[in-house]
């Protein structure tokens, strides 16, 4: 899940069903928020869970939609699609990541994205974060 212009949350799920995504969505996204997804049926319960929900239908070639006719396509999932593209490019050189270690790679990539820092600036944010964690949290 990604907030436009904001943070991302990545979690590996054992299976992709409404029962497994519901608690994650409810813990991550504020009730009443507008959620944009593709047409995958797993998201059909979002309105029942208390969210506004808009979809784009990739199956029919729809990738963005301008519902209010202001010239800006507000209904899209391009932010998440772009994030996945960056993640795949970053993982590609690390061929053969085990399922056991993949959550660590995902967690690091999530951290880097959310820190919004690159290069040497990332090191400072990483150290600051590590030093703020008490041994009990580890």
C-alpha positions as a LaTeX table, in Angstrom:
\begin{tabular}{lrrr}
\hline
Residue & $x$ (\AA) & $y$ (\AA) & $z$ (\AA) \\
\hline
Unk1 & 0.00 & 0.00 & 0.00 \\
Unk2 & 1.24 & 3.44 & $-0.82$ \\
Unk3 & $-0.04$ & 6.91 & $-0.03$ \\
Unk4 & 0.32 & 9.29 & $-2.95$ \\
Unk5 & 3.26 & 11.49 & $-2.07$ \\
Unk6 & 3.65 & 9.59 & 1.20 \\
Unk7 & 4.81 & 6.39 & 2.77 \\
Unk8 & 4.63 & 2.82 & 1.58 \\
Unk9 & 3.85 & $-0.36$ & 3.53 \\
Unk10 & 5.01 & $-3.70$ & 2.11 \\
Unk11 & 4.11 & $-7.04$ & 3.66 \\
Unk12 & 4.60 & $-10.57$ & 2.39 \\
Unk13 & 1.41 & $-12.55$ & 2.76 \\
Unk14 & 1.11 & $-16.32$ & 2.91 \\
Unk15 & $-1.94$ & $-16.08$ & 0.71 \\
Unk16 & $-3.87$ & $-13.28$ & $-0.91$ \\
Unk17 & $-7.44$ & $-13.41$ & 0.35 \\
Unk18 & $-9.80$ & $-10.93$ & 1.93 \\
Unk19 & $-9.23$ & $-12.59$ & 5.31 \\
Unk20 & $-5.50$ & $-11.92$ & 5.14 \\
Unk21 & $-5.61$ & $-8.40$ & 3.69 \\
Unk22 & $-8.44$ & $-7.05$ & 5.86 \\
Unk23 & $-6.44$ & $-6.72$ & 9.12 \\
Unk24 & $-3.47$ & $-5.21$ & 7.27 \\
Unk25 & $-5.65$ & $-2.66$ & 5.50 \\
Unk26 & $-7.52$ & $-1.73$ & 8.68 \\
Unk27 & $-4.24$ & $-1.31$ & 10.60 \\
Unk28 & $-2.63$ & 0.78 & 7.86 \\
Unk29 & $-5.32$ & 2.90 & 6.19 \\
Unk30 & $-7.54$ & 5.37 & 8.06 \\
Unk31 & $-11.27$ & 4.59 & 7.95 \\
Unk32 & $-13.07$ & 6.68 & 5.39 \\
Unk33 & $-9.96$ & 7.13 & 3.22 \\
Unk34 & $-10.31$ & 6.84 & $-0.53$ \\
Unk35 & $-8.56$ & 3.72 & $-1.79$ \\
Unk36 & $-7.67$ & 3.22 & $-5.45$ \\
Unk37 & $-7.13$ & $-0.32$ & $-6.77$ \\
Unk38 & $-7.28$ & $-2.33$ & $-9.93$ \\
Unk39 & $-10.31$ & $-4.53$ & $-10.58$ \\
Unk40 & $-9.02$ & $-7.55$ & $-8.64$ \\
Unk41 & $-12.02$ & $-8.97$ & $-6.74$ \\
Unk42 & $-10.18$ & $-9.20$ & $-3.44$ \\
Unk43 & $-10.78$ & $-5.46$ & $-2.99$ \\
Unk44 & $-14.57$ & $-5.65$ & $-3.39$ \\
Unk45 & $-15.10$ & $-5.54$ & 0.40 \\
Unk46 & $-13.35$ & $-2.18$ & 0.88 \\
Unk47 & $-16.63$ & $-0.22$ & 0.98 \\
Unk48 & $-18.07$ & $-2.65$ & 3.54 \\
Unk49 & $-14.93$ & $-2.16$ & 5.64 \\
Unk50 & $-15.54$ & 1.61 & 5.73 \\
Unk51 & $-13.45$ & 2.97 & 2.86 \\
Unk52 & $-14.27$ & 4.90 & $-0.27$ \\
Unk53 & $-13.17$ & 2.74 & $-3.20$ \\
Unk54 & $-12.43$ & 3.56 & $-6.83$ \\
Unk55 & $-11.03$ & 1.16 & $-9.40$ \\
Unk56 & $-9.41$ & 1.20 & $-12.78$ \\
Unk57 & $-10.02$ & $-1.80$ & $-15.01$ \\
Unk58 & $-6.73$ & $-2.89$ & $-16.51$ \\
Unk59 & $-8.54$ & $-5.79$ & $-18.20$ \\
Unk60 & $-10.30$ & $-3.34$ & $-20.51$ \\
Unk61 & $-7.23$ & $-1.18$ & $-21.05$ \\
Unk62 & $-8.17$ & 1.48 & $-18.49$ \\
Unk63 & $-5.17$ & 2.75 & $-16.53$ \\
Unk64 & $-6.32$ & 6.21 & $-15.42$ \\
Unk65 & $-9.64$ & 8.05 & $-15.28$ \\
Unk66 & $-10.70$ & 11.67 & $-14.88$ \\
Unk67 & $-14.02$ & 11.35 & $-13.03$ \\
Unk68 & $-14.60$ & 15.05 & $-12.33$ \\
Unk69 & $-13.54$ & 16.24 & $-15.82$ \\
Unk70 & $-10.94$ & 18.68 & $-14.49$ \\
Unk71 & $-8.23$ & 17.40 & $-16.85$ \\
Unk72 & $-6.44$ & 15.51 & $-14.05$ \\
Unk73 & $-6.74$ & 11.71 & $-13.93$ \\
Unk74 & $-7.23$ & 11.18 & $-10.22$ \\
Unk75 & $-8.33$ & 7.52 & $-10.43$ \\
Unk76 & $-5.21$ & 5.42 & $-11.06$ \\
Unk77 & $-2.78$ & 3.08 & $-9.34$ \\
Unk78 & 0.29 & 4.38 & $-11.16$ \\
Unk79 & 1.98 & 5.36 & $-7.88$ \\
Unk80 & 1.96 & 1.74 & $-6.69$ \\
Unk81 & 2.85 & 0.40 & $-10.15$ \\
Unk82 & 5.86 & 2.74 & $-10.23$ \\
Unk83 & 6.92 & 1.60 & $-6.77$ \\
Unk84 & 6.76 & $-2.09$ & $-7.82$ \\
Unk85 & 8.85 & $-1.25$ & $-10.87$ \\
Unk86 & 11.54 & 0.34 & $-8.67$ \\
Unk87 & 11.46 & $-2.63$ & $-6.29$ \\
Unk88 & 11.83 & $-5.17$ & $-9.11$ \\
Unk89 & 14.76 & $-3.21$ & $-10.56$ \\
Unk90 & 16.42 & $-3.09$ & $-7.14$ \\
Unk91 & 15.91 & $-6.83$ & $-6.51$ \\
Unk92 & 17.04 & $-7.96$ & $-9.97$ \\
Unk93 & 20.81 & $-7.95$ & $-9.19$ \\
Unk94 & 20.12 & $-9.98$ & $-5.99$ \\
Unk95 & 19.14 & $-13.09$ & $-7.93$ \\
Unk96 & 17.94 & $-16.04$ & $-5.94$ \\
Unk97 & 16.67 & $-14.36$ & $-2.77$ \\
Unk98 & 15.19 & $-17.03$ & $-0.51$ \\
Unk99 & 11.60 & $-16.72$ & 0.69 \\
Unk100 & 13.05 & $-16.67$ & 4.19 \\
Unk101 & 15.17 & $-13.56$ & 3.53 \\
Unk102 & 12.80 & $-11.73$ & 1.18 \\
Unk103 & 10.94 & $-9.95$ & 4.04 \\
Unk104 & 14.27 & $-8.43$ & 5.13 \\
Unk105 & 14.94 & $-7.07$ & 1.64 \\
Unk106 & 11.37 & $-5.74$ & 1.43 \\
Unk107 & 11.67 & $-4.13$ & 4.86 \\
Unk108 & 14.90 & $-2.41$ & 3.90 \\
Unk109 & 13.44 & $-1.16$ & 0.61 \\
Unk110 & 10.35 & 0.12 & 2.47 \\
Unk111 & 12.60 & 1.94 & 4.94 \\
Unk112 & 14.69 & 3.54 & 2.18 \\
Unk113 & 11.57 & 4.67 & 0.30 \\
Unk114 & 9.97 & 6.11 & 3.44 \\
Unk115 & 13.21 & 7.84 & 4.54 \\
Unk116 & 13.17 & 9.78 & 1.23 \\
Unk117 & 16.94 & 10.01 & 1.45 \\
Unk118 & 19.51 & 8.59 & $-0.95$ \\
Unk119 & 23.26 & 8.12 & $-0.98$ \\
Unk120 & 25.23 & 9.39 & 2.02 \\
Unk121 & 22.14 & 11.08 & 3.49 \\
Unk122 & 20.52 & 7.64 & 3.92 \\
Unk123 & 23.33 & 6.51 & 6.24 \\
Unk124 & 22.49 & 9.26 & 8.74 \\
Unk125 & 18.79 & 8.37 & 8.77 \\
Unk126 & 19.62 & 4.67 & 9.14 \\
Unk127 & 21.98 & 5.30 & 12.07 \\
Unk128 & 19.50 & 7.65 & 13.73 \\
Unk129 & 16.78 & 5.01 & 13.44 \\
Unk130 & 19.01 & 2.20 & 14.72 \\
Unk131 & 20.22 & 4.26 & 17.68 \\
Unk132 & 16.65 & 5.17 & 18.67 \\
Unk133 & 15.64 & 1.50 & 18.98 \\
Unk134 & 15.92 & 0.13 & 22.50 \\
Unk135 & 17.31 & $-3.40$ & 22.96 \\
Unk136 & 13.84 & $-4.51$ & 24.11 \\
Unk137 & 12.43 & $-3.63$ & 20.67 \\
Unk138 & 14.90 & $-5.98$ & 18.98 \\
\hline
\end{tabular}
